[in-house]
Amino acid sequence: MNNKLGRLTGGLLLALYAELASAAYQLNFQAPVTRIASEIYDLHMLMMYVILVIFCVVFGVMFYSIYAHRKSVGHKAEQFHENTTVEIIWTVIPFLILIGMAWPATKTLIAFKDTANPDLTIKATGYQWKWGYDYIKGEGEGVAFLSALSTPQDQIHNQKPKGENYLLEVDNPLVVPVGKKVRILTTANDVIHSFWVPAFGIKQDAIPGFVRDTWFKADKEGTYRGQCAELCGKDHGFMPIVVEVVSAEKYTQWVAEQKKKTAAAAEDPNKQWTAGELIAKGEKVYAASCAACHQPTGKGLPPAFPALDGSKIATGDKNAHIDIVLNGKTGTAMTAFGKQLSDTDIAAVITYERNAWGNKKGDAVQPAEVKAARK
């Protein structure tokens, strides 16, 4: 009995120790890989030490006073009102502490806002629920792509075990060179988003109609993950940011590959596609851009996200279908995809929606029709 009790106690203590160690690891910041992130981490630790010292001093004096001046040992309460010396002391000391804390914090804040003379400038546009990246200055200028969550739907719906980077993986990561100053311009197409990468020490709101900026210079190659840190709608937790920091040589090679892909993907909007080709392409576009709201089954999540299977839009006039995908619908969660998807992608996904699940329209939408419908 005693052996069993001992083993049980030992097991509980070991489990408690492991839990405490895990909690300590999870509660700290991510390892910084930029100078600003390192300064933020140092500031955090400095403030924690100052708070700890103040806590110990204040409560130490308070508990000592309660114990040493208790009534049971004969002490009597002093009767006094003002003490100028005491009031000066407890005003001056906190003031000096605040000045001492504000000085390094102000230096870091000024450096955090210094976006001048970047080696590379990238515009990050927030959409519900993905990021669009446009390389607008420096090596890679002209490269543009969308970056969306790549975690499979069966993991999200608990049909398969979660992956290592569950909800923190994307199809097209942002790629930057190591040791270069990267300026990020943030804006949004629909609602307020927030560009947040903890390892870089950056967090900047992306607001429709406004352009804000931030910057980083990563000192170490690797893959760094962040998220939209704003409550931007139903799937605000499904909008990750992945940044790959690579060597200058690998970055140059990546830029060349991206430009080749862009040139290869430049399709003739007047090309006539077969229905089968459009449906096959549209299924991939739907999985990347539409399935999160309308679900892979097309059943949606009514009332916010209506079903497409059997809907009036997907089985009715195709011009109305094109209009709502291009321009969205005011007052609903249906965002405009006209700026996110090409004419071919929109034609393909509409054709897929009109012929998937129980929808059997048998028609096809050509890219030229989408081009003609753009406002």
N, C-alpha and C positions, 0 to 999 in steps of 0.2 A: 504493500500500500504506500509506504514511504517513498519507494523507488519510483512508483507511478506518479506520485505527487511531485517528486523532484523533477522527473522528466517533463511533466506538464508545465511546471513553473519555469523551467529552463527554456522550453519551447515558446512560452508566452513572452519571456524576456527577450529572446532572440527576435521574435516577430516584432515586438515593440521597438527594439533597436533598429531593425531594418526599416520599419515605417518612419521612424524619426530621421534616419539618414536620407531616405528618399524624399521626405518632406523638405529637409534642409536644402537638398539639391534643387528641388522644383521651385522653391521660394526665392532663389537668387536670380540675378539677371543672367541672360545669355552671355557667353564669352565674347567680349568686344573685339572687333576686327578693324575698327577705325579709330583715329585719334579722338574724335568727338565722343564716340561710344565709351572709350576708356576714361575720358574726363567725366562723363556722366556717371559712370560706375564709381569712380573715385569720390565724386561729390556725394553720391548716395551713401557710401560707406562713412565719409566724414560726418555727414548729418546724423547718421545713426549713432556714431560714437559720441557726438555732442549731446544728442538726446539722451543717450545712456548715462553720460556723466551728470547731466542736469537731473535726470530721474533719481540717480543714486544720492546726489547731494541733497536735493529737496526732501525726498522721503526719509533719508538718513537723519537729517536735522529734525524732521517732524516726529519720527518714531523715538529718537533720543530724547526730545523735549517731553514727549508724552510719558516716557518711562522715568526720566530723571526728575521730573517736576510733578510727580503724581501726589495726590493728596495723602495717600497712605504713609508717605515718609515725612509728612509734616509741612509740605510746601503749600503756600497760599497764593492765590491768583493776584498778579500785579494789577494795579489800577492806574492806567495812563491812557492818554488819547493820541497826541501826535508826538512823533520823534523824527525831527528833520533829517538827522544823520541816516537813520534806517531807510527813510523814503528816498533819499538821494542814492543810497547804495543799491536798493532794489530797482531803481530806474536806470542808473548808469550801467550796471553790469549786464542786464538783458540787451541794452542798446549796443554795447560793445560786442556782445555775442552775435547779434544780428548783423552788424557791420562785418565781422569776421567771416560769417557765413555768406553774406551777399557778395563779397569781393570775388571769390573764385567762381561763384555761380554766374555773376555778370560777365566775367571773362569768357566762360564757356558758352553762354547764350549769344554773345556777340560773334564768336567764332562759328557757332551753329548757323547763324544767319548770313555768313559771308559766302555768297554764291558767285563771287566775281571770278573771272578768268578760268572757266572750266575747260578741261580737255575734251569733254564729251557732254552734249546736252540731249536729254531724252524727254519727250512729253509723255506723261502717263495719264490716260483718260479712263475714268471709272465708268463702267456700265453695270447695269443689273444683269448678271453678276460675274463680271470678268474685267480684265484690264486690257486696254489698247496701248501699245508702245510705238512711238514714232521717233526715230533717231534723226534729229533735225540739225545737229552741228557736230563736227568732228568726224573721225573715221567711222564709217557706217552710215553717214548721212543718206537718207532716202530709204533705209530699211524700216519697214512697218509691219506689225502683225498683232493679232489678238492672243491673249493668254488666258485660258479658261481652266477650271478645275478638271483634273483627269482621274480623280478617284472614281472607280466603277460604281454604278448605281446599286449593284447587288451588295456591295459593302455598306453603302449608306443605309440600305433597307435591311441590314442584318441578315442577309441571305448567305454571305460568305464572311470569313474572318477579316478583321480590319488589317490593312497593310501598315508597314512601318511608318509611312508618311501620310497617314489617313487625313484627308481634307487639307493637306499641305503640299500637294503635288499638282503640277500643271502640264498642259500639253506643250506649251512654248515658253520656256523660261526667259527672263531678261538676262542678256549676256553682256558683261562689261570687262574691260582689261584691268588687271591688278595694278595698283600704284598710280592710277589716274583719277583726277578729280572729275566726278560725274555730277552734273546738275540735273535735277529732276523737276520738270514743270508739271504741276498737277492741275487737272480740271476734271469735270464730269459731264456726262451726257444727259443724266436724268435726275438723280438725287445726290445728296452729299455722301461722298465716300471718304476714306482716309488711307493714305499710303504709309504703311508701318512695317519697318524691318528692324527688329530689336538689336541684332548684332551690329548694325550700322549706326544705331543711335538716332534714327530718323523717324519722324511721324508728322505727316503734313496732310491737312484736309484737302480734298478735291471737291470743289464747289462748282455747280453749273453756272456758266457765265463769268467765272473768275479764273485767273491763272495765278496759282501760288507756286513757290519754289522751295526746294531744299537741296542738300548736296551730301555726298559722301566720297571718301577715297579709301577703298579697301586695301589693307596691307597684306592680306593673306588670300591665296587662292582657295576656292571651295564653293560649296553650295549653301546658300543662306536663305532662310524661309521667313516669311512674314504673312500678314493678313490685312484685309480691310478692317480697320478698327472703328468703324462707324456702324450704327444700326441702320443699314441702308435698305431694309426690306426683309421679306420672308427668308431669303437665303443669304443673309448677311454673313453667316458663318461658313459659306461655301465659296469664298472669294479670296483664295490665297495668292501670295506673291512669292515667286521663287527667283532668286538672282544667282547666276553662275558667274563667279569671278575667275577669269582664266588669264593665262600669260598673254603677252602682246602678240606673240606668234599665233597662238590658237585663236585669239580674237580676230586677227586679220583673216585667218582662214575661214572663220565662222561668217564674217561679213561677206566674203566672196561667195560662200555657199548660199547665204540668204539672198543675195542679188541674183544668183542663178535660178533659185527657186521662184523668185518674183517674176523673172523674165519668162520662165517656163509656165508659170500659172496665168500669165496674161492671155486670157482667152478672147477670141473674137465674139463680141456680143451678138453678131448676126449668124453665128453658127447654129445649125439646126441639130438638136440633140434628139435621140430616140427616147421614148418614155422609159425604157429599161435603164438607160444610162442616167437619166435624171433621177429616177427613184433610188438607184444605188448610191449616187452622190448625195441625194437629199437625206437619206437615212443617217449618214455620217454627220451632216450639218445639223439635223434634228437632235441627235444625241449630244452634240456639243453645245447647242444654243437654246434648245426648246424643252428638252426632256425634264430639266429640273422643275419646271412649273407645270407643264402639261402631262408629265410622266411618260415613261417609255411605252406604256400601254395606250396612251392617248386619252386616258380617262380623266386627267386633270385632277385638281383639288378644289372642287366647287365650294363656295361661290367665287373665291378670289381668282382661281385659275380654272376656267371652264373646260370641259372635255372637248377634244377635237374629233373624237370618234363619234360620228353621227351628227356633228354640229352643222348649223346652217351655213357657217362660214366655209367649212371644208367640203361641203356637199352642194354649195350654191354657186352663185356667179363668181367666176374666177377673177374678174376684175376687182370685186370687193375683197377677195382673199388677198390679192396682190397689194391693195391699198392698205389693209390693216397691218400686214407684215412690214411694208415699207415705212409707214408713218405712225404705227401704233394706234392706241385709242385713248383719248383724253379722259382722265378721271378713273382709269383702271391701271392695273399693274402691267398691261401689255405695252412694252416699250417699242420704240421705233428701231427697226433693224436696217434702215436704209444706209446709215453711215458705218454699220458694223460688217455687213455682208455684201459681197459682190452681186452683180446682176445674175450671174450663173448660179451662185449659192442660193439666192432667194428663189429663183425659178425652180431649182432642184428641190428645195425643202417644201415649197408649195405643192409641187407635183407629188412628192412623197406623201404629204398629209392628205391629199385628195384621193390617194390610192392605197393607203395603209389601213390596218385594222379592219373595220367593217365598211370603210369608205371605198366604194368601187366606181368612181366617176369615169375612169378610163381615159381621162384627158391629160394633157401635158401643157405646162407653161414654159415658153421659150425665153431665154435671156433678153431677146429683143423686146418682148412685151413688158418686161420689168423696166428696161431702160426707157421705154416710151412713157411709162406710168410715173416715173420719178418727177417730183415737183421742184 
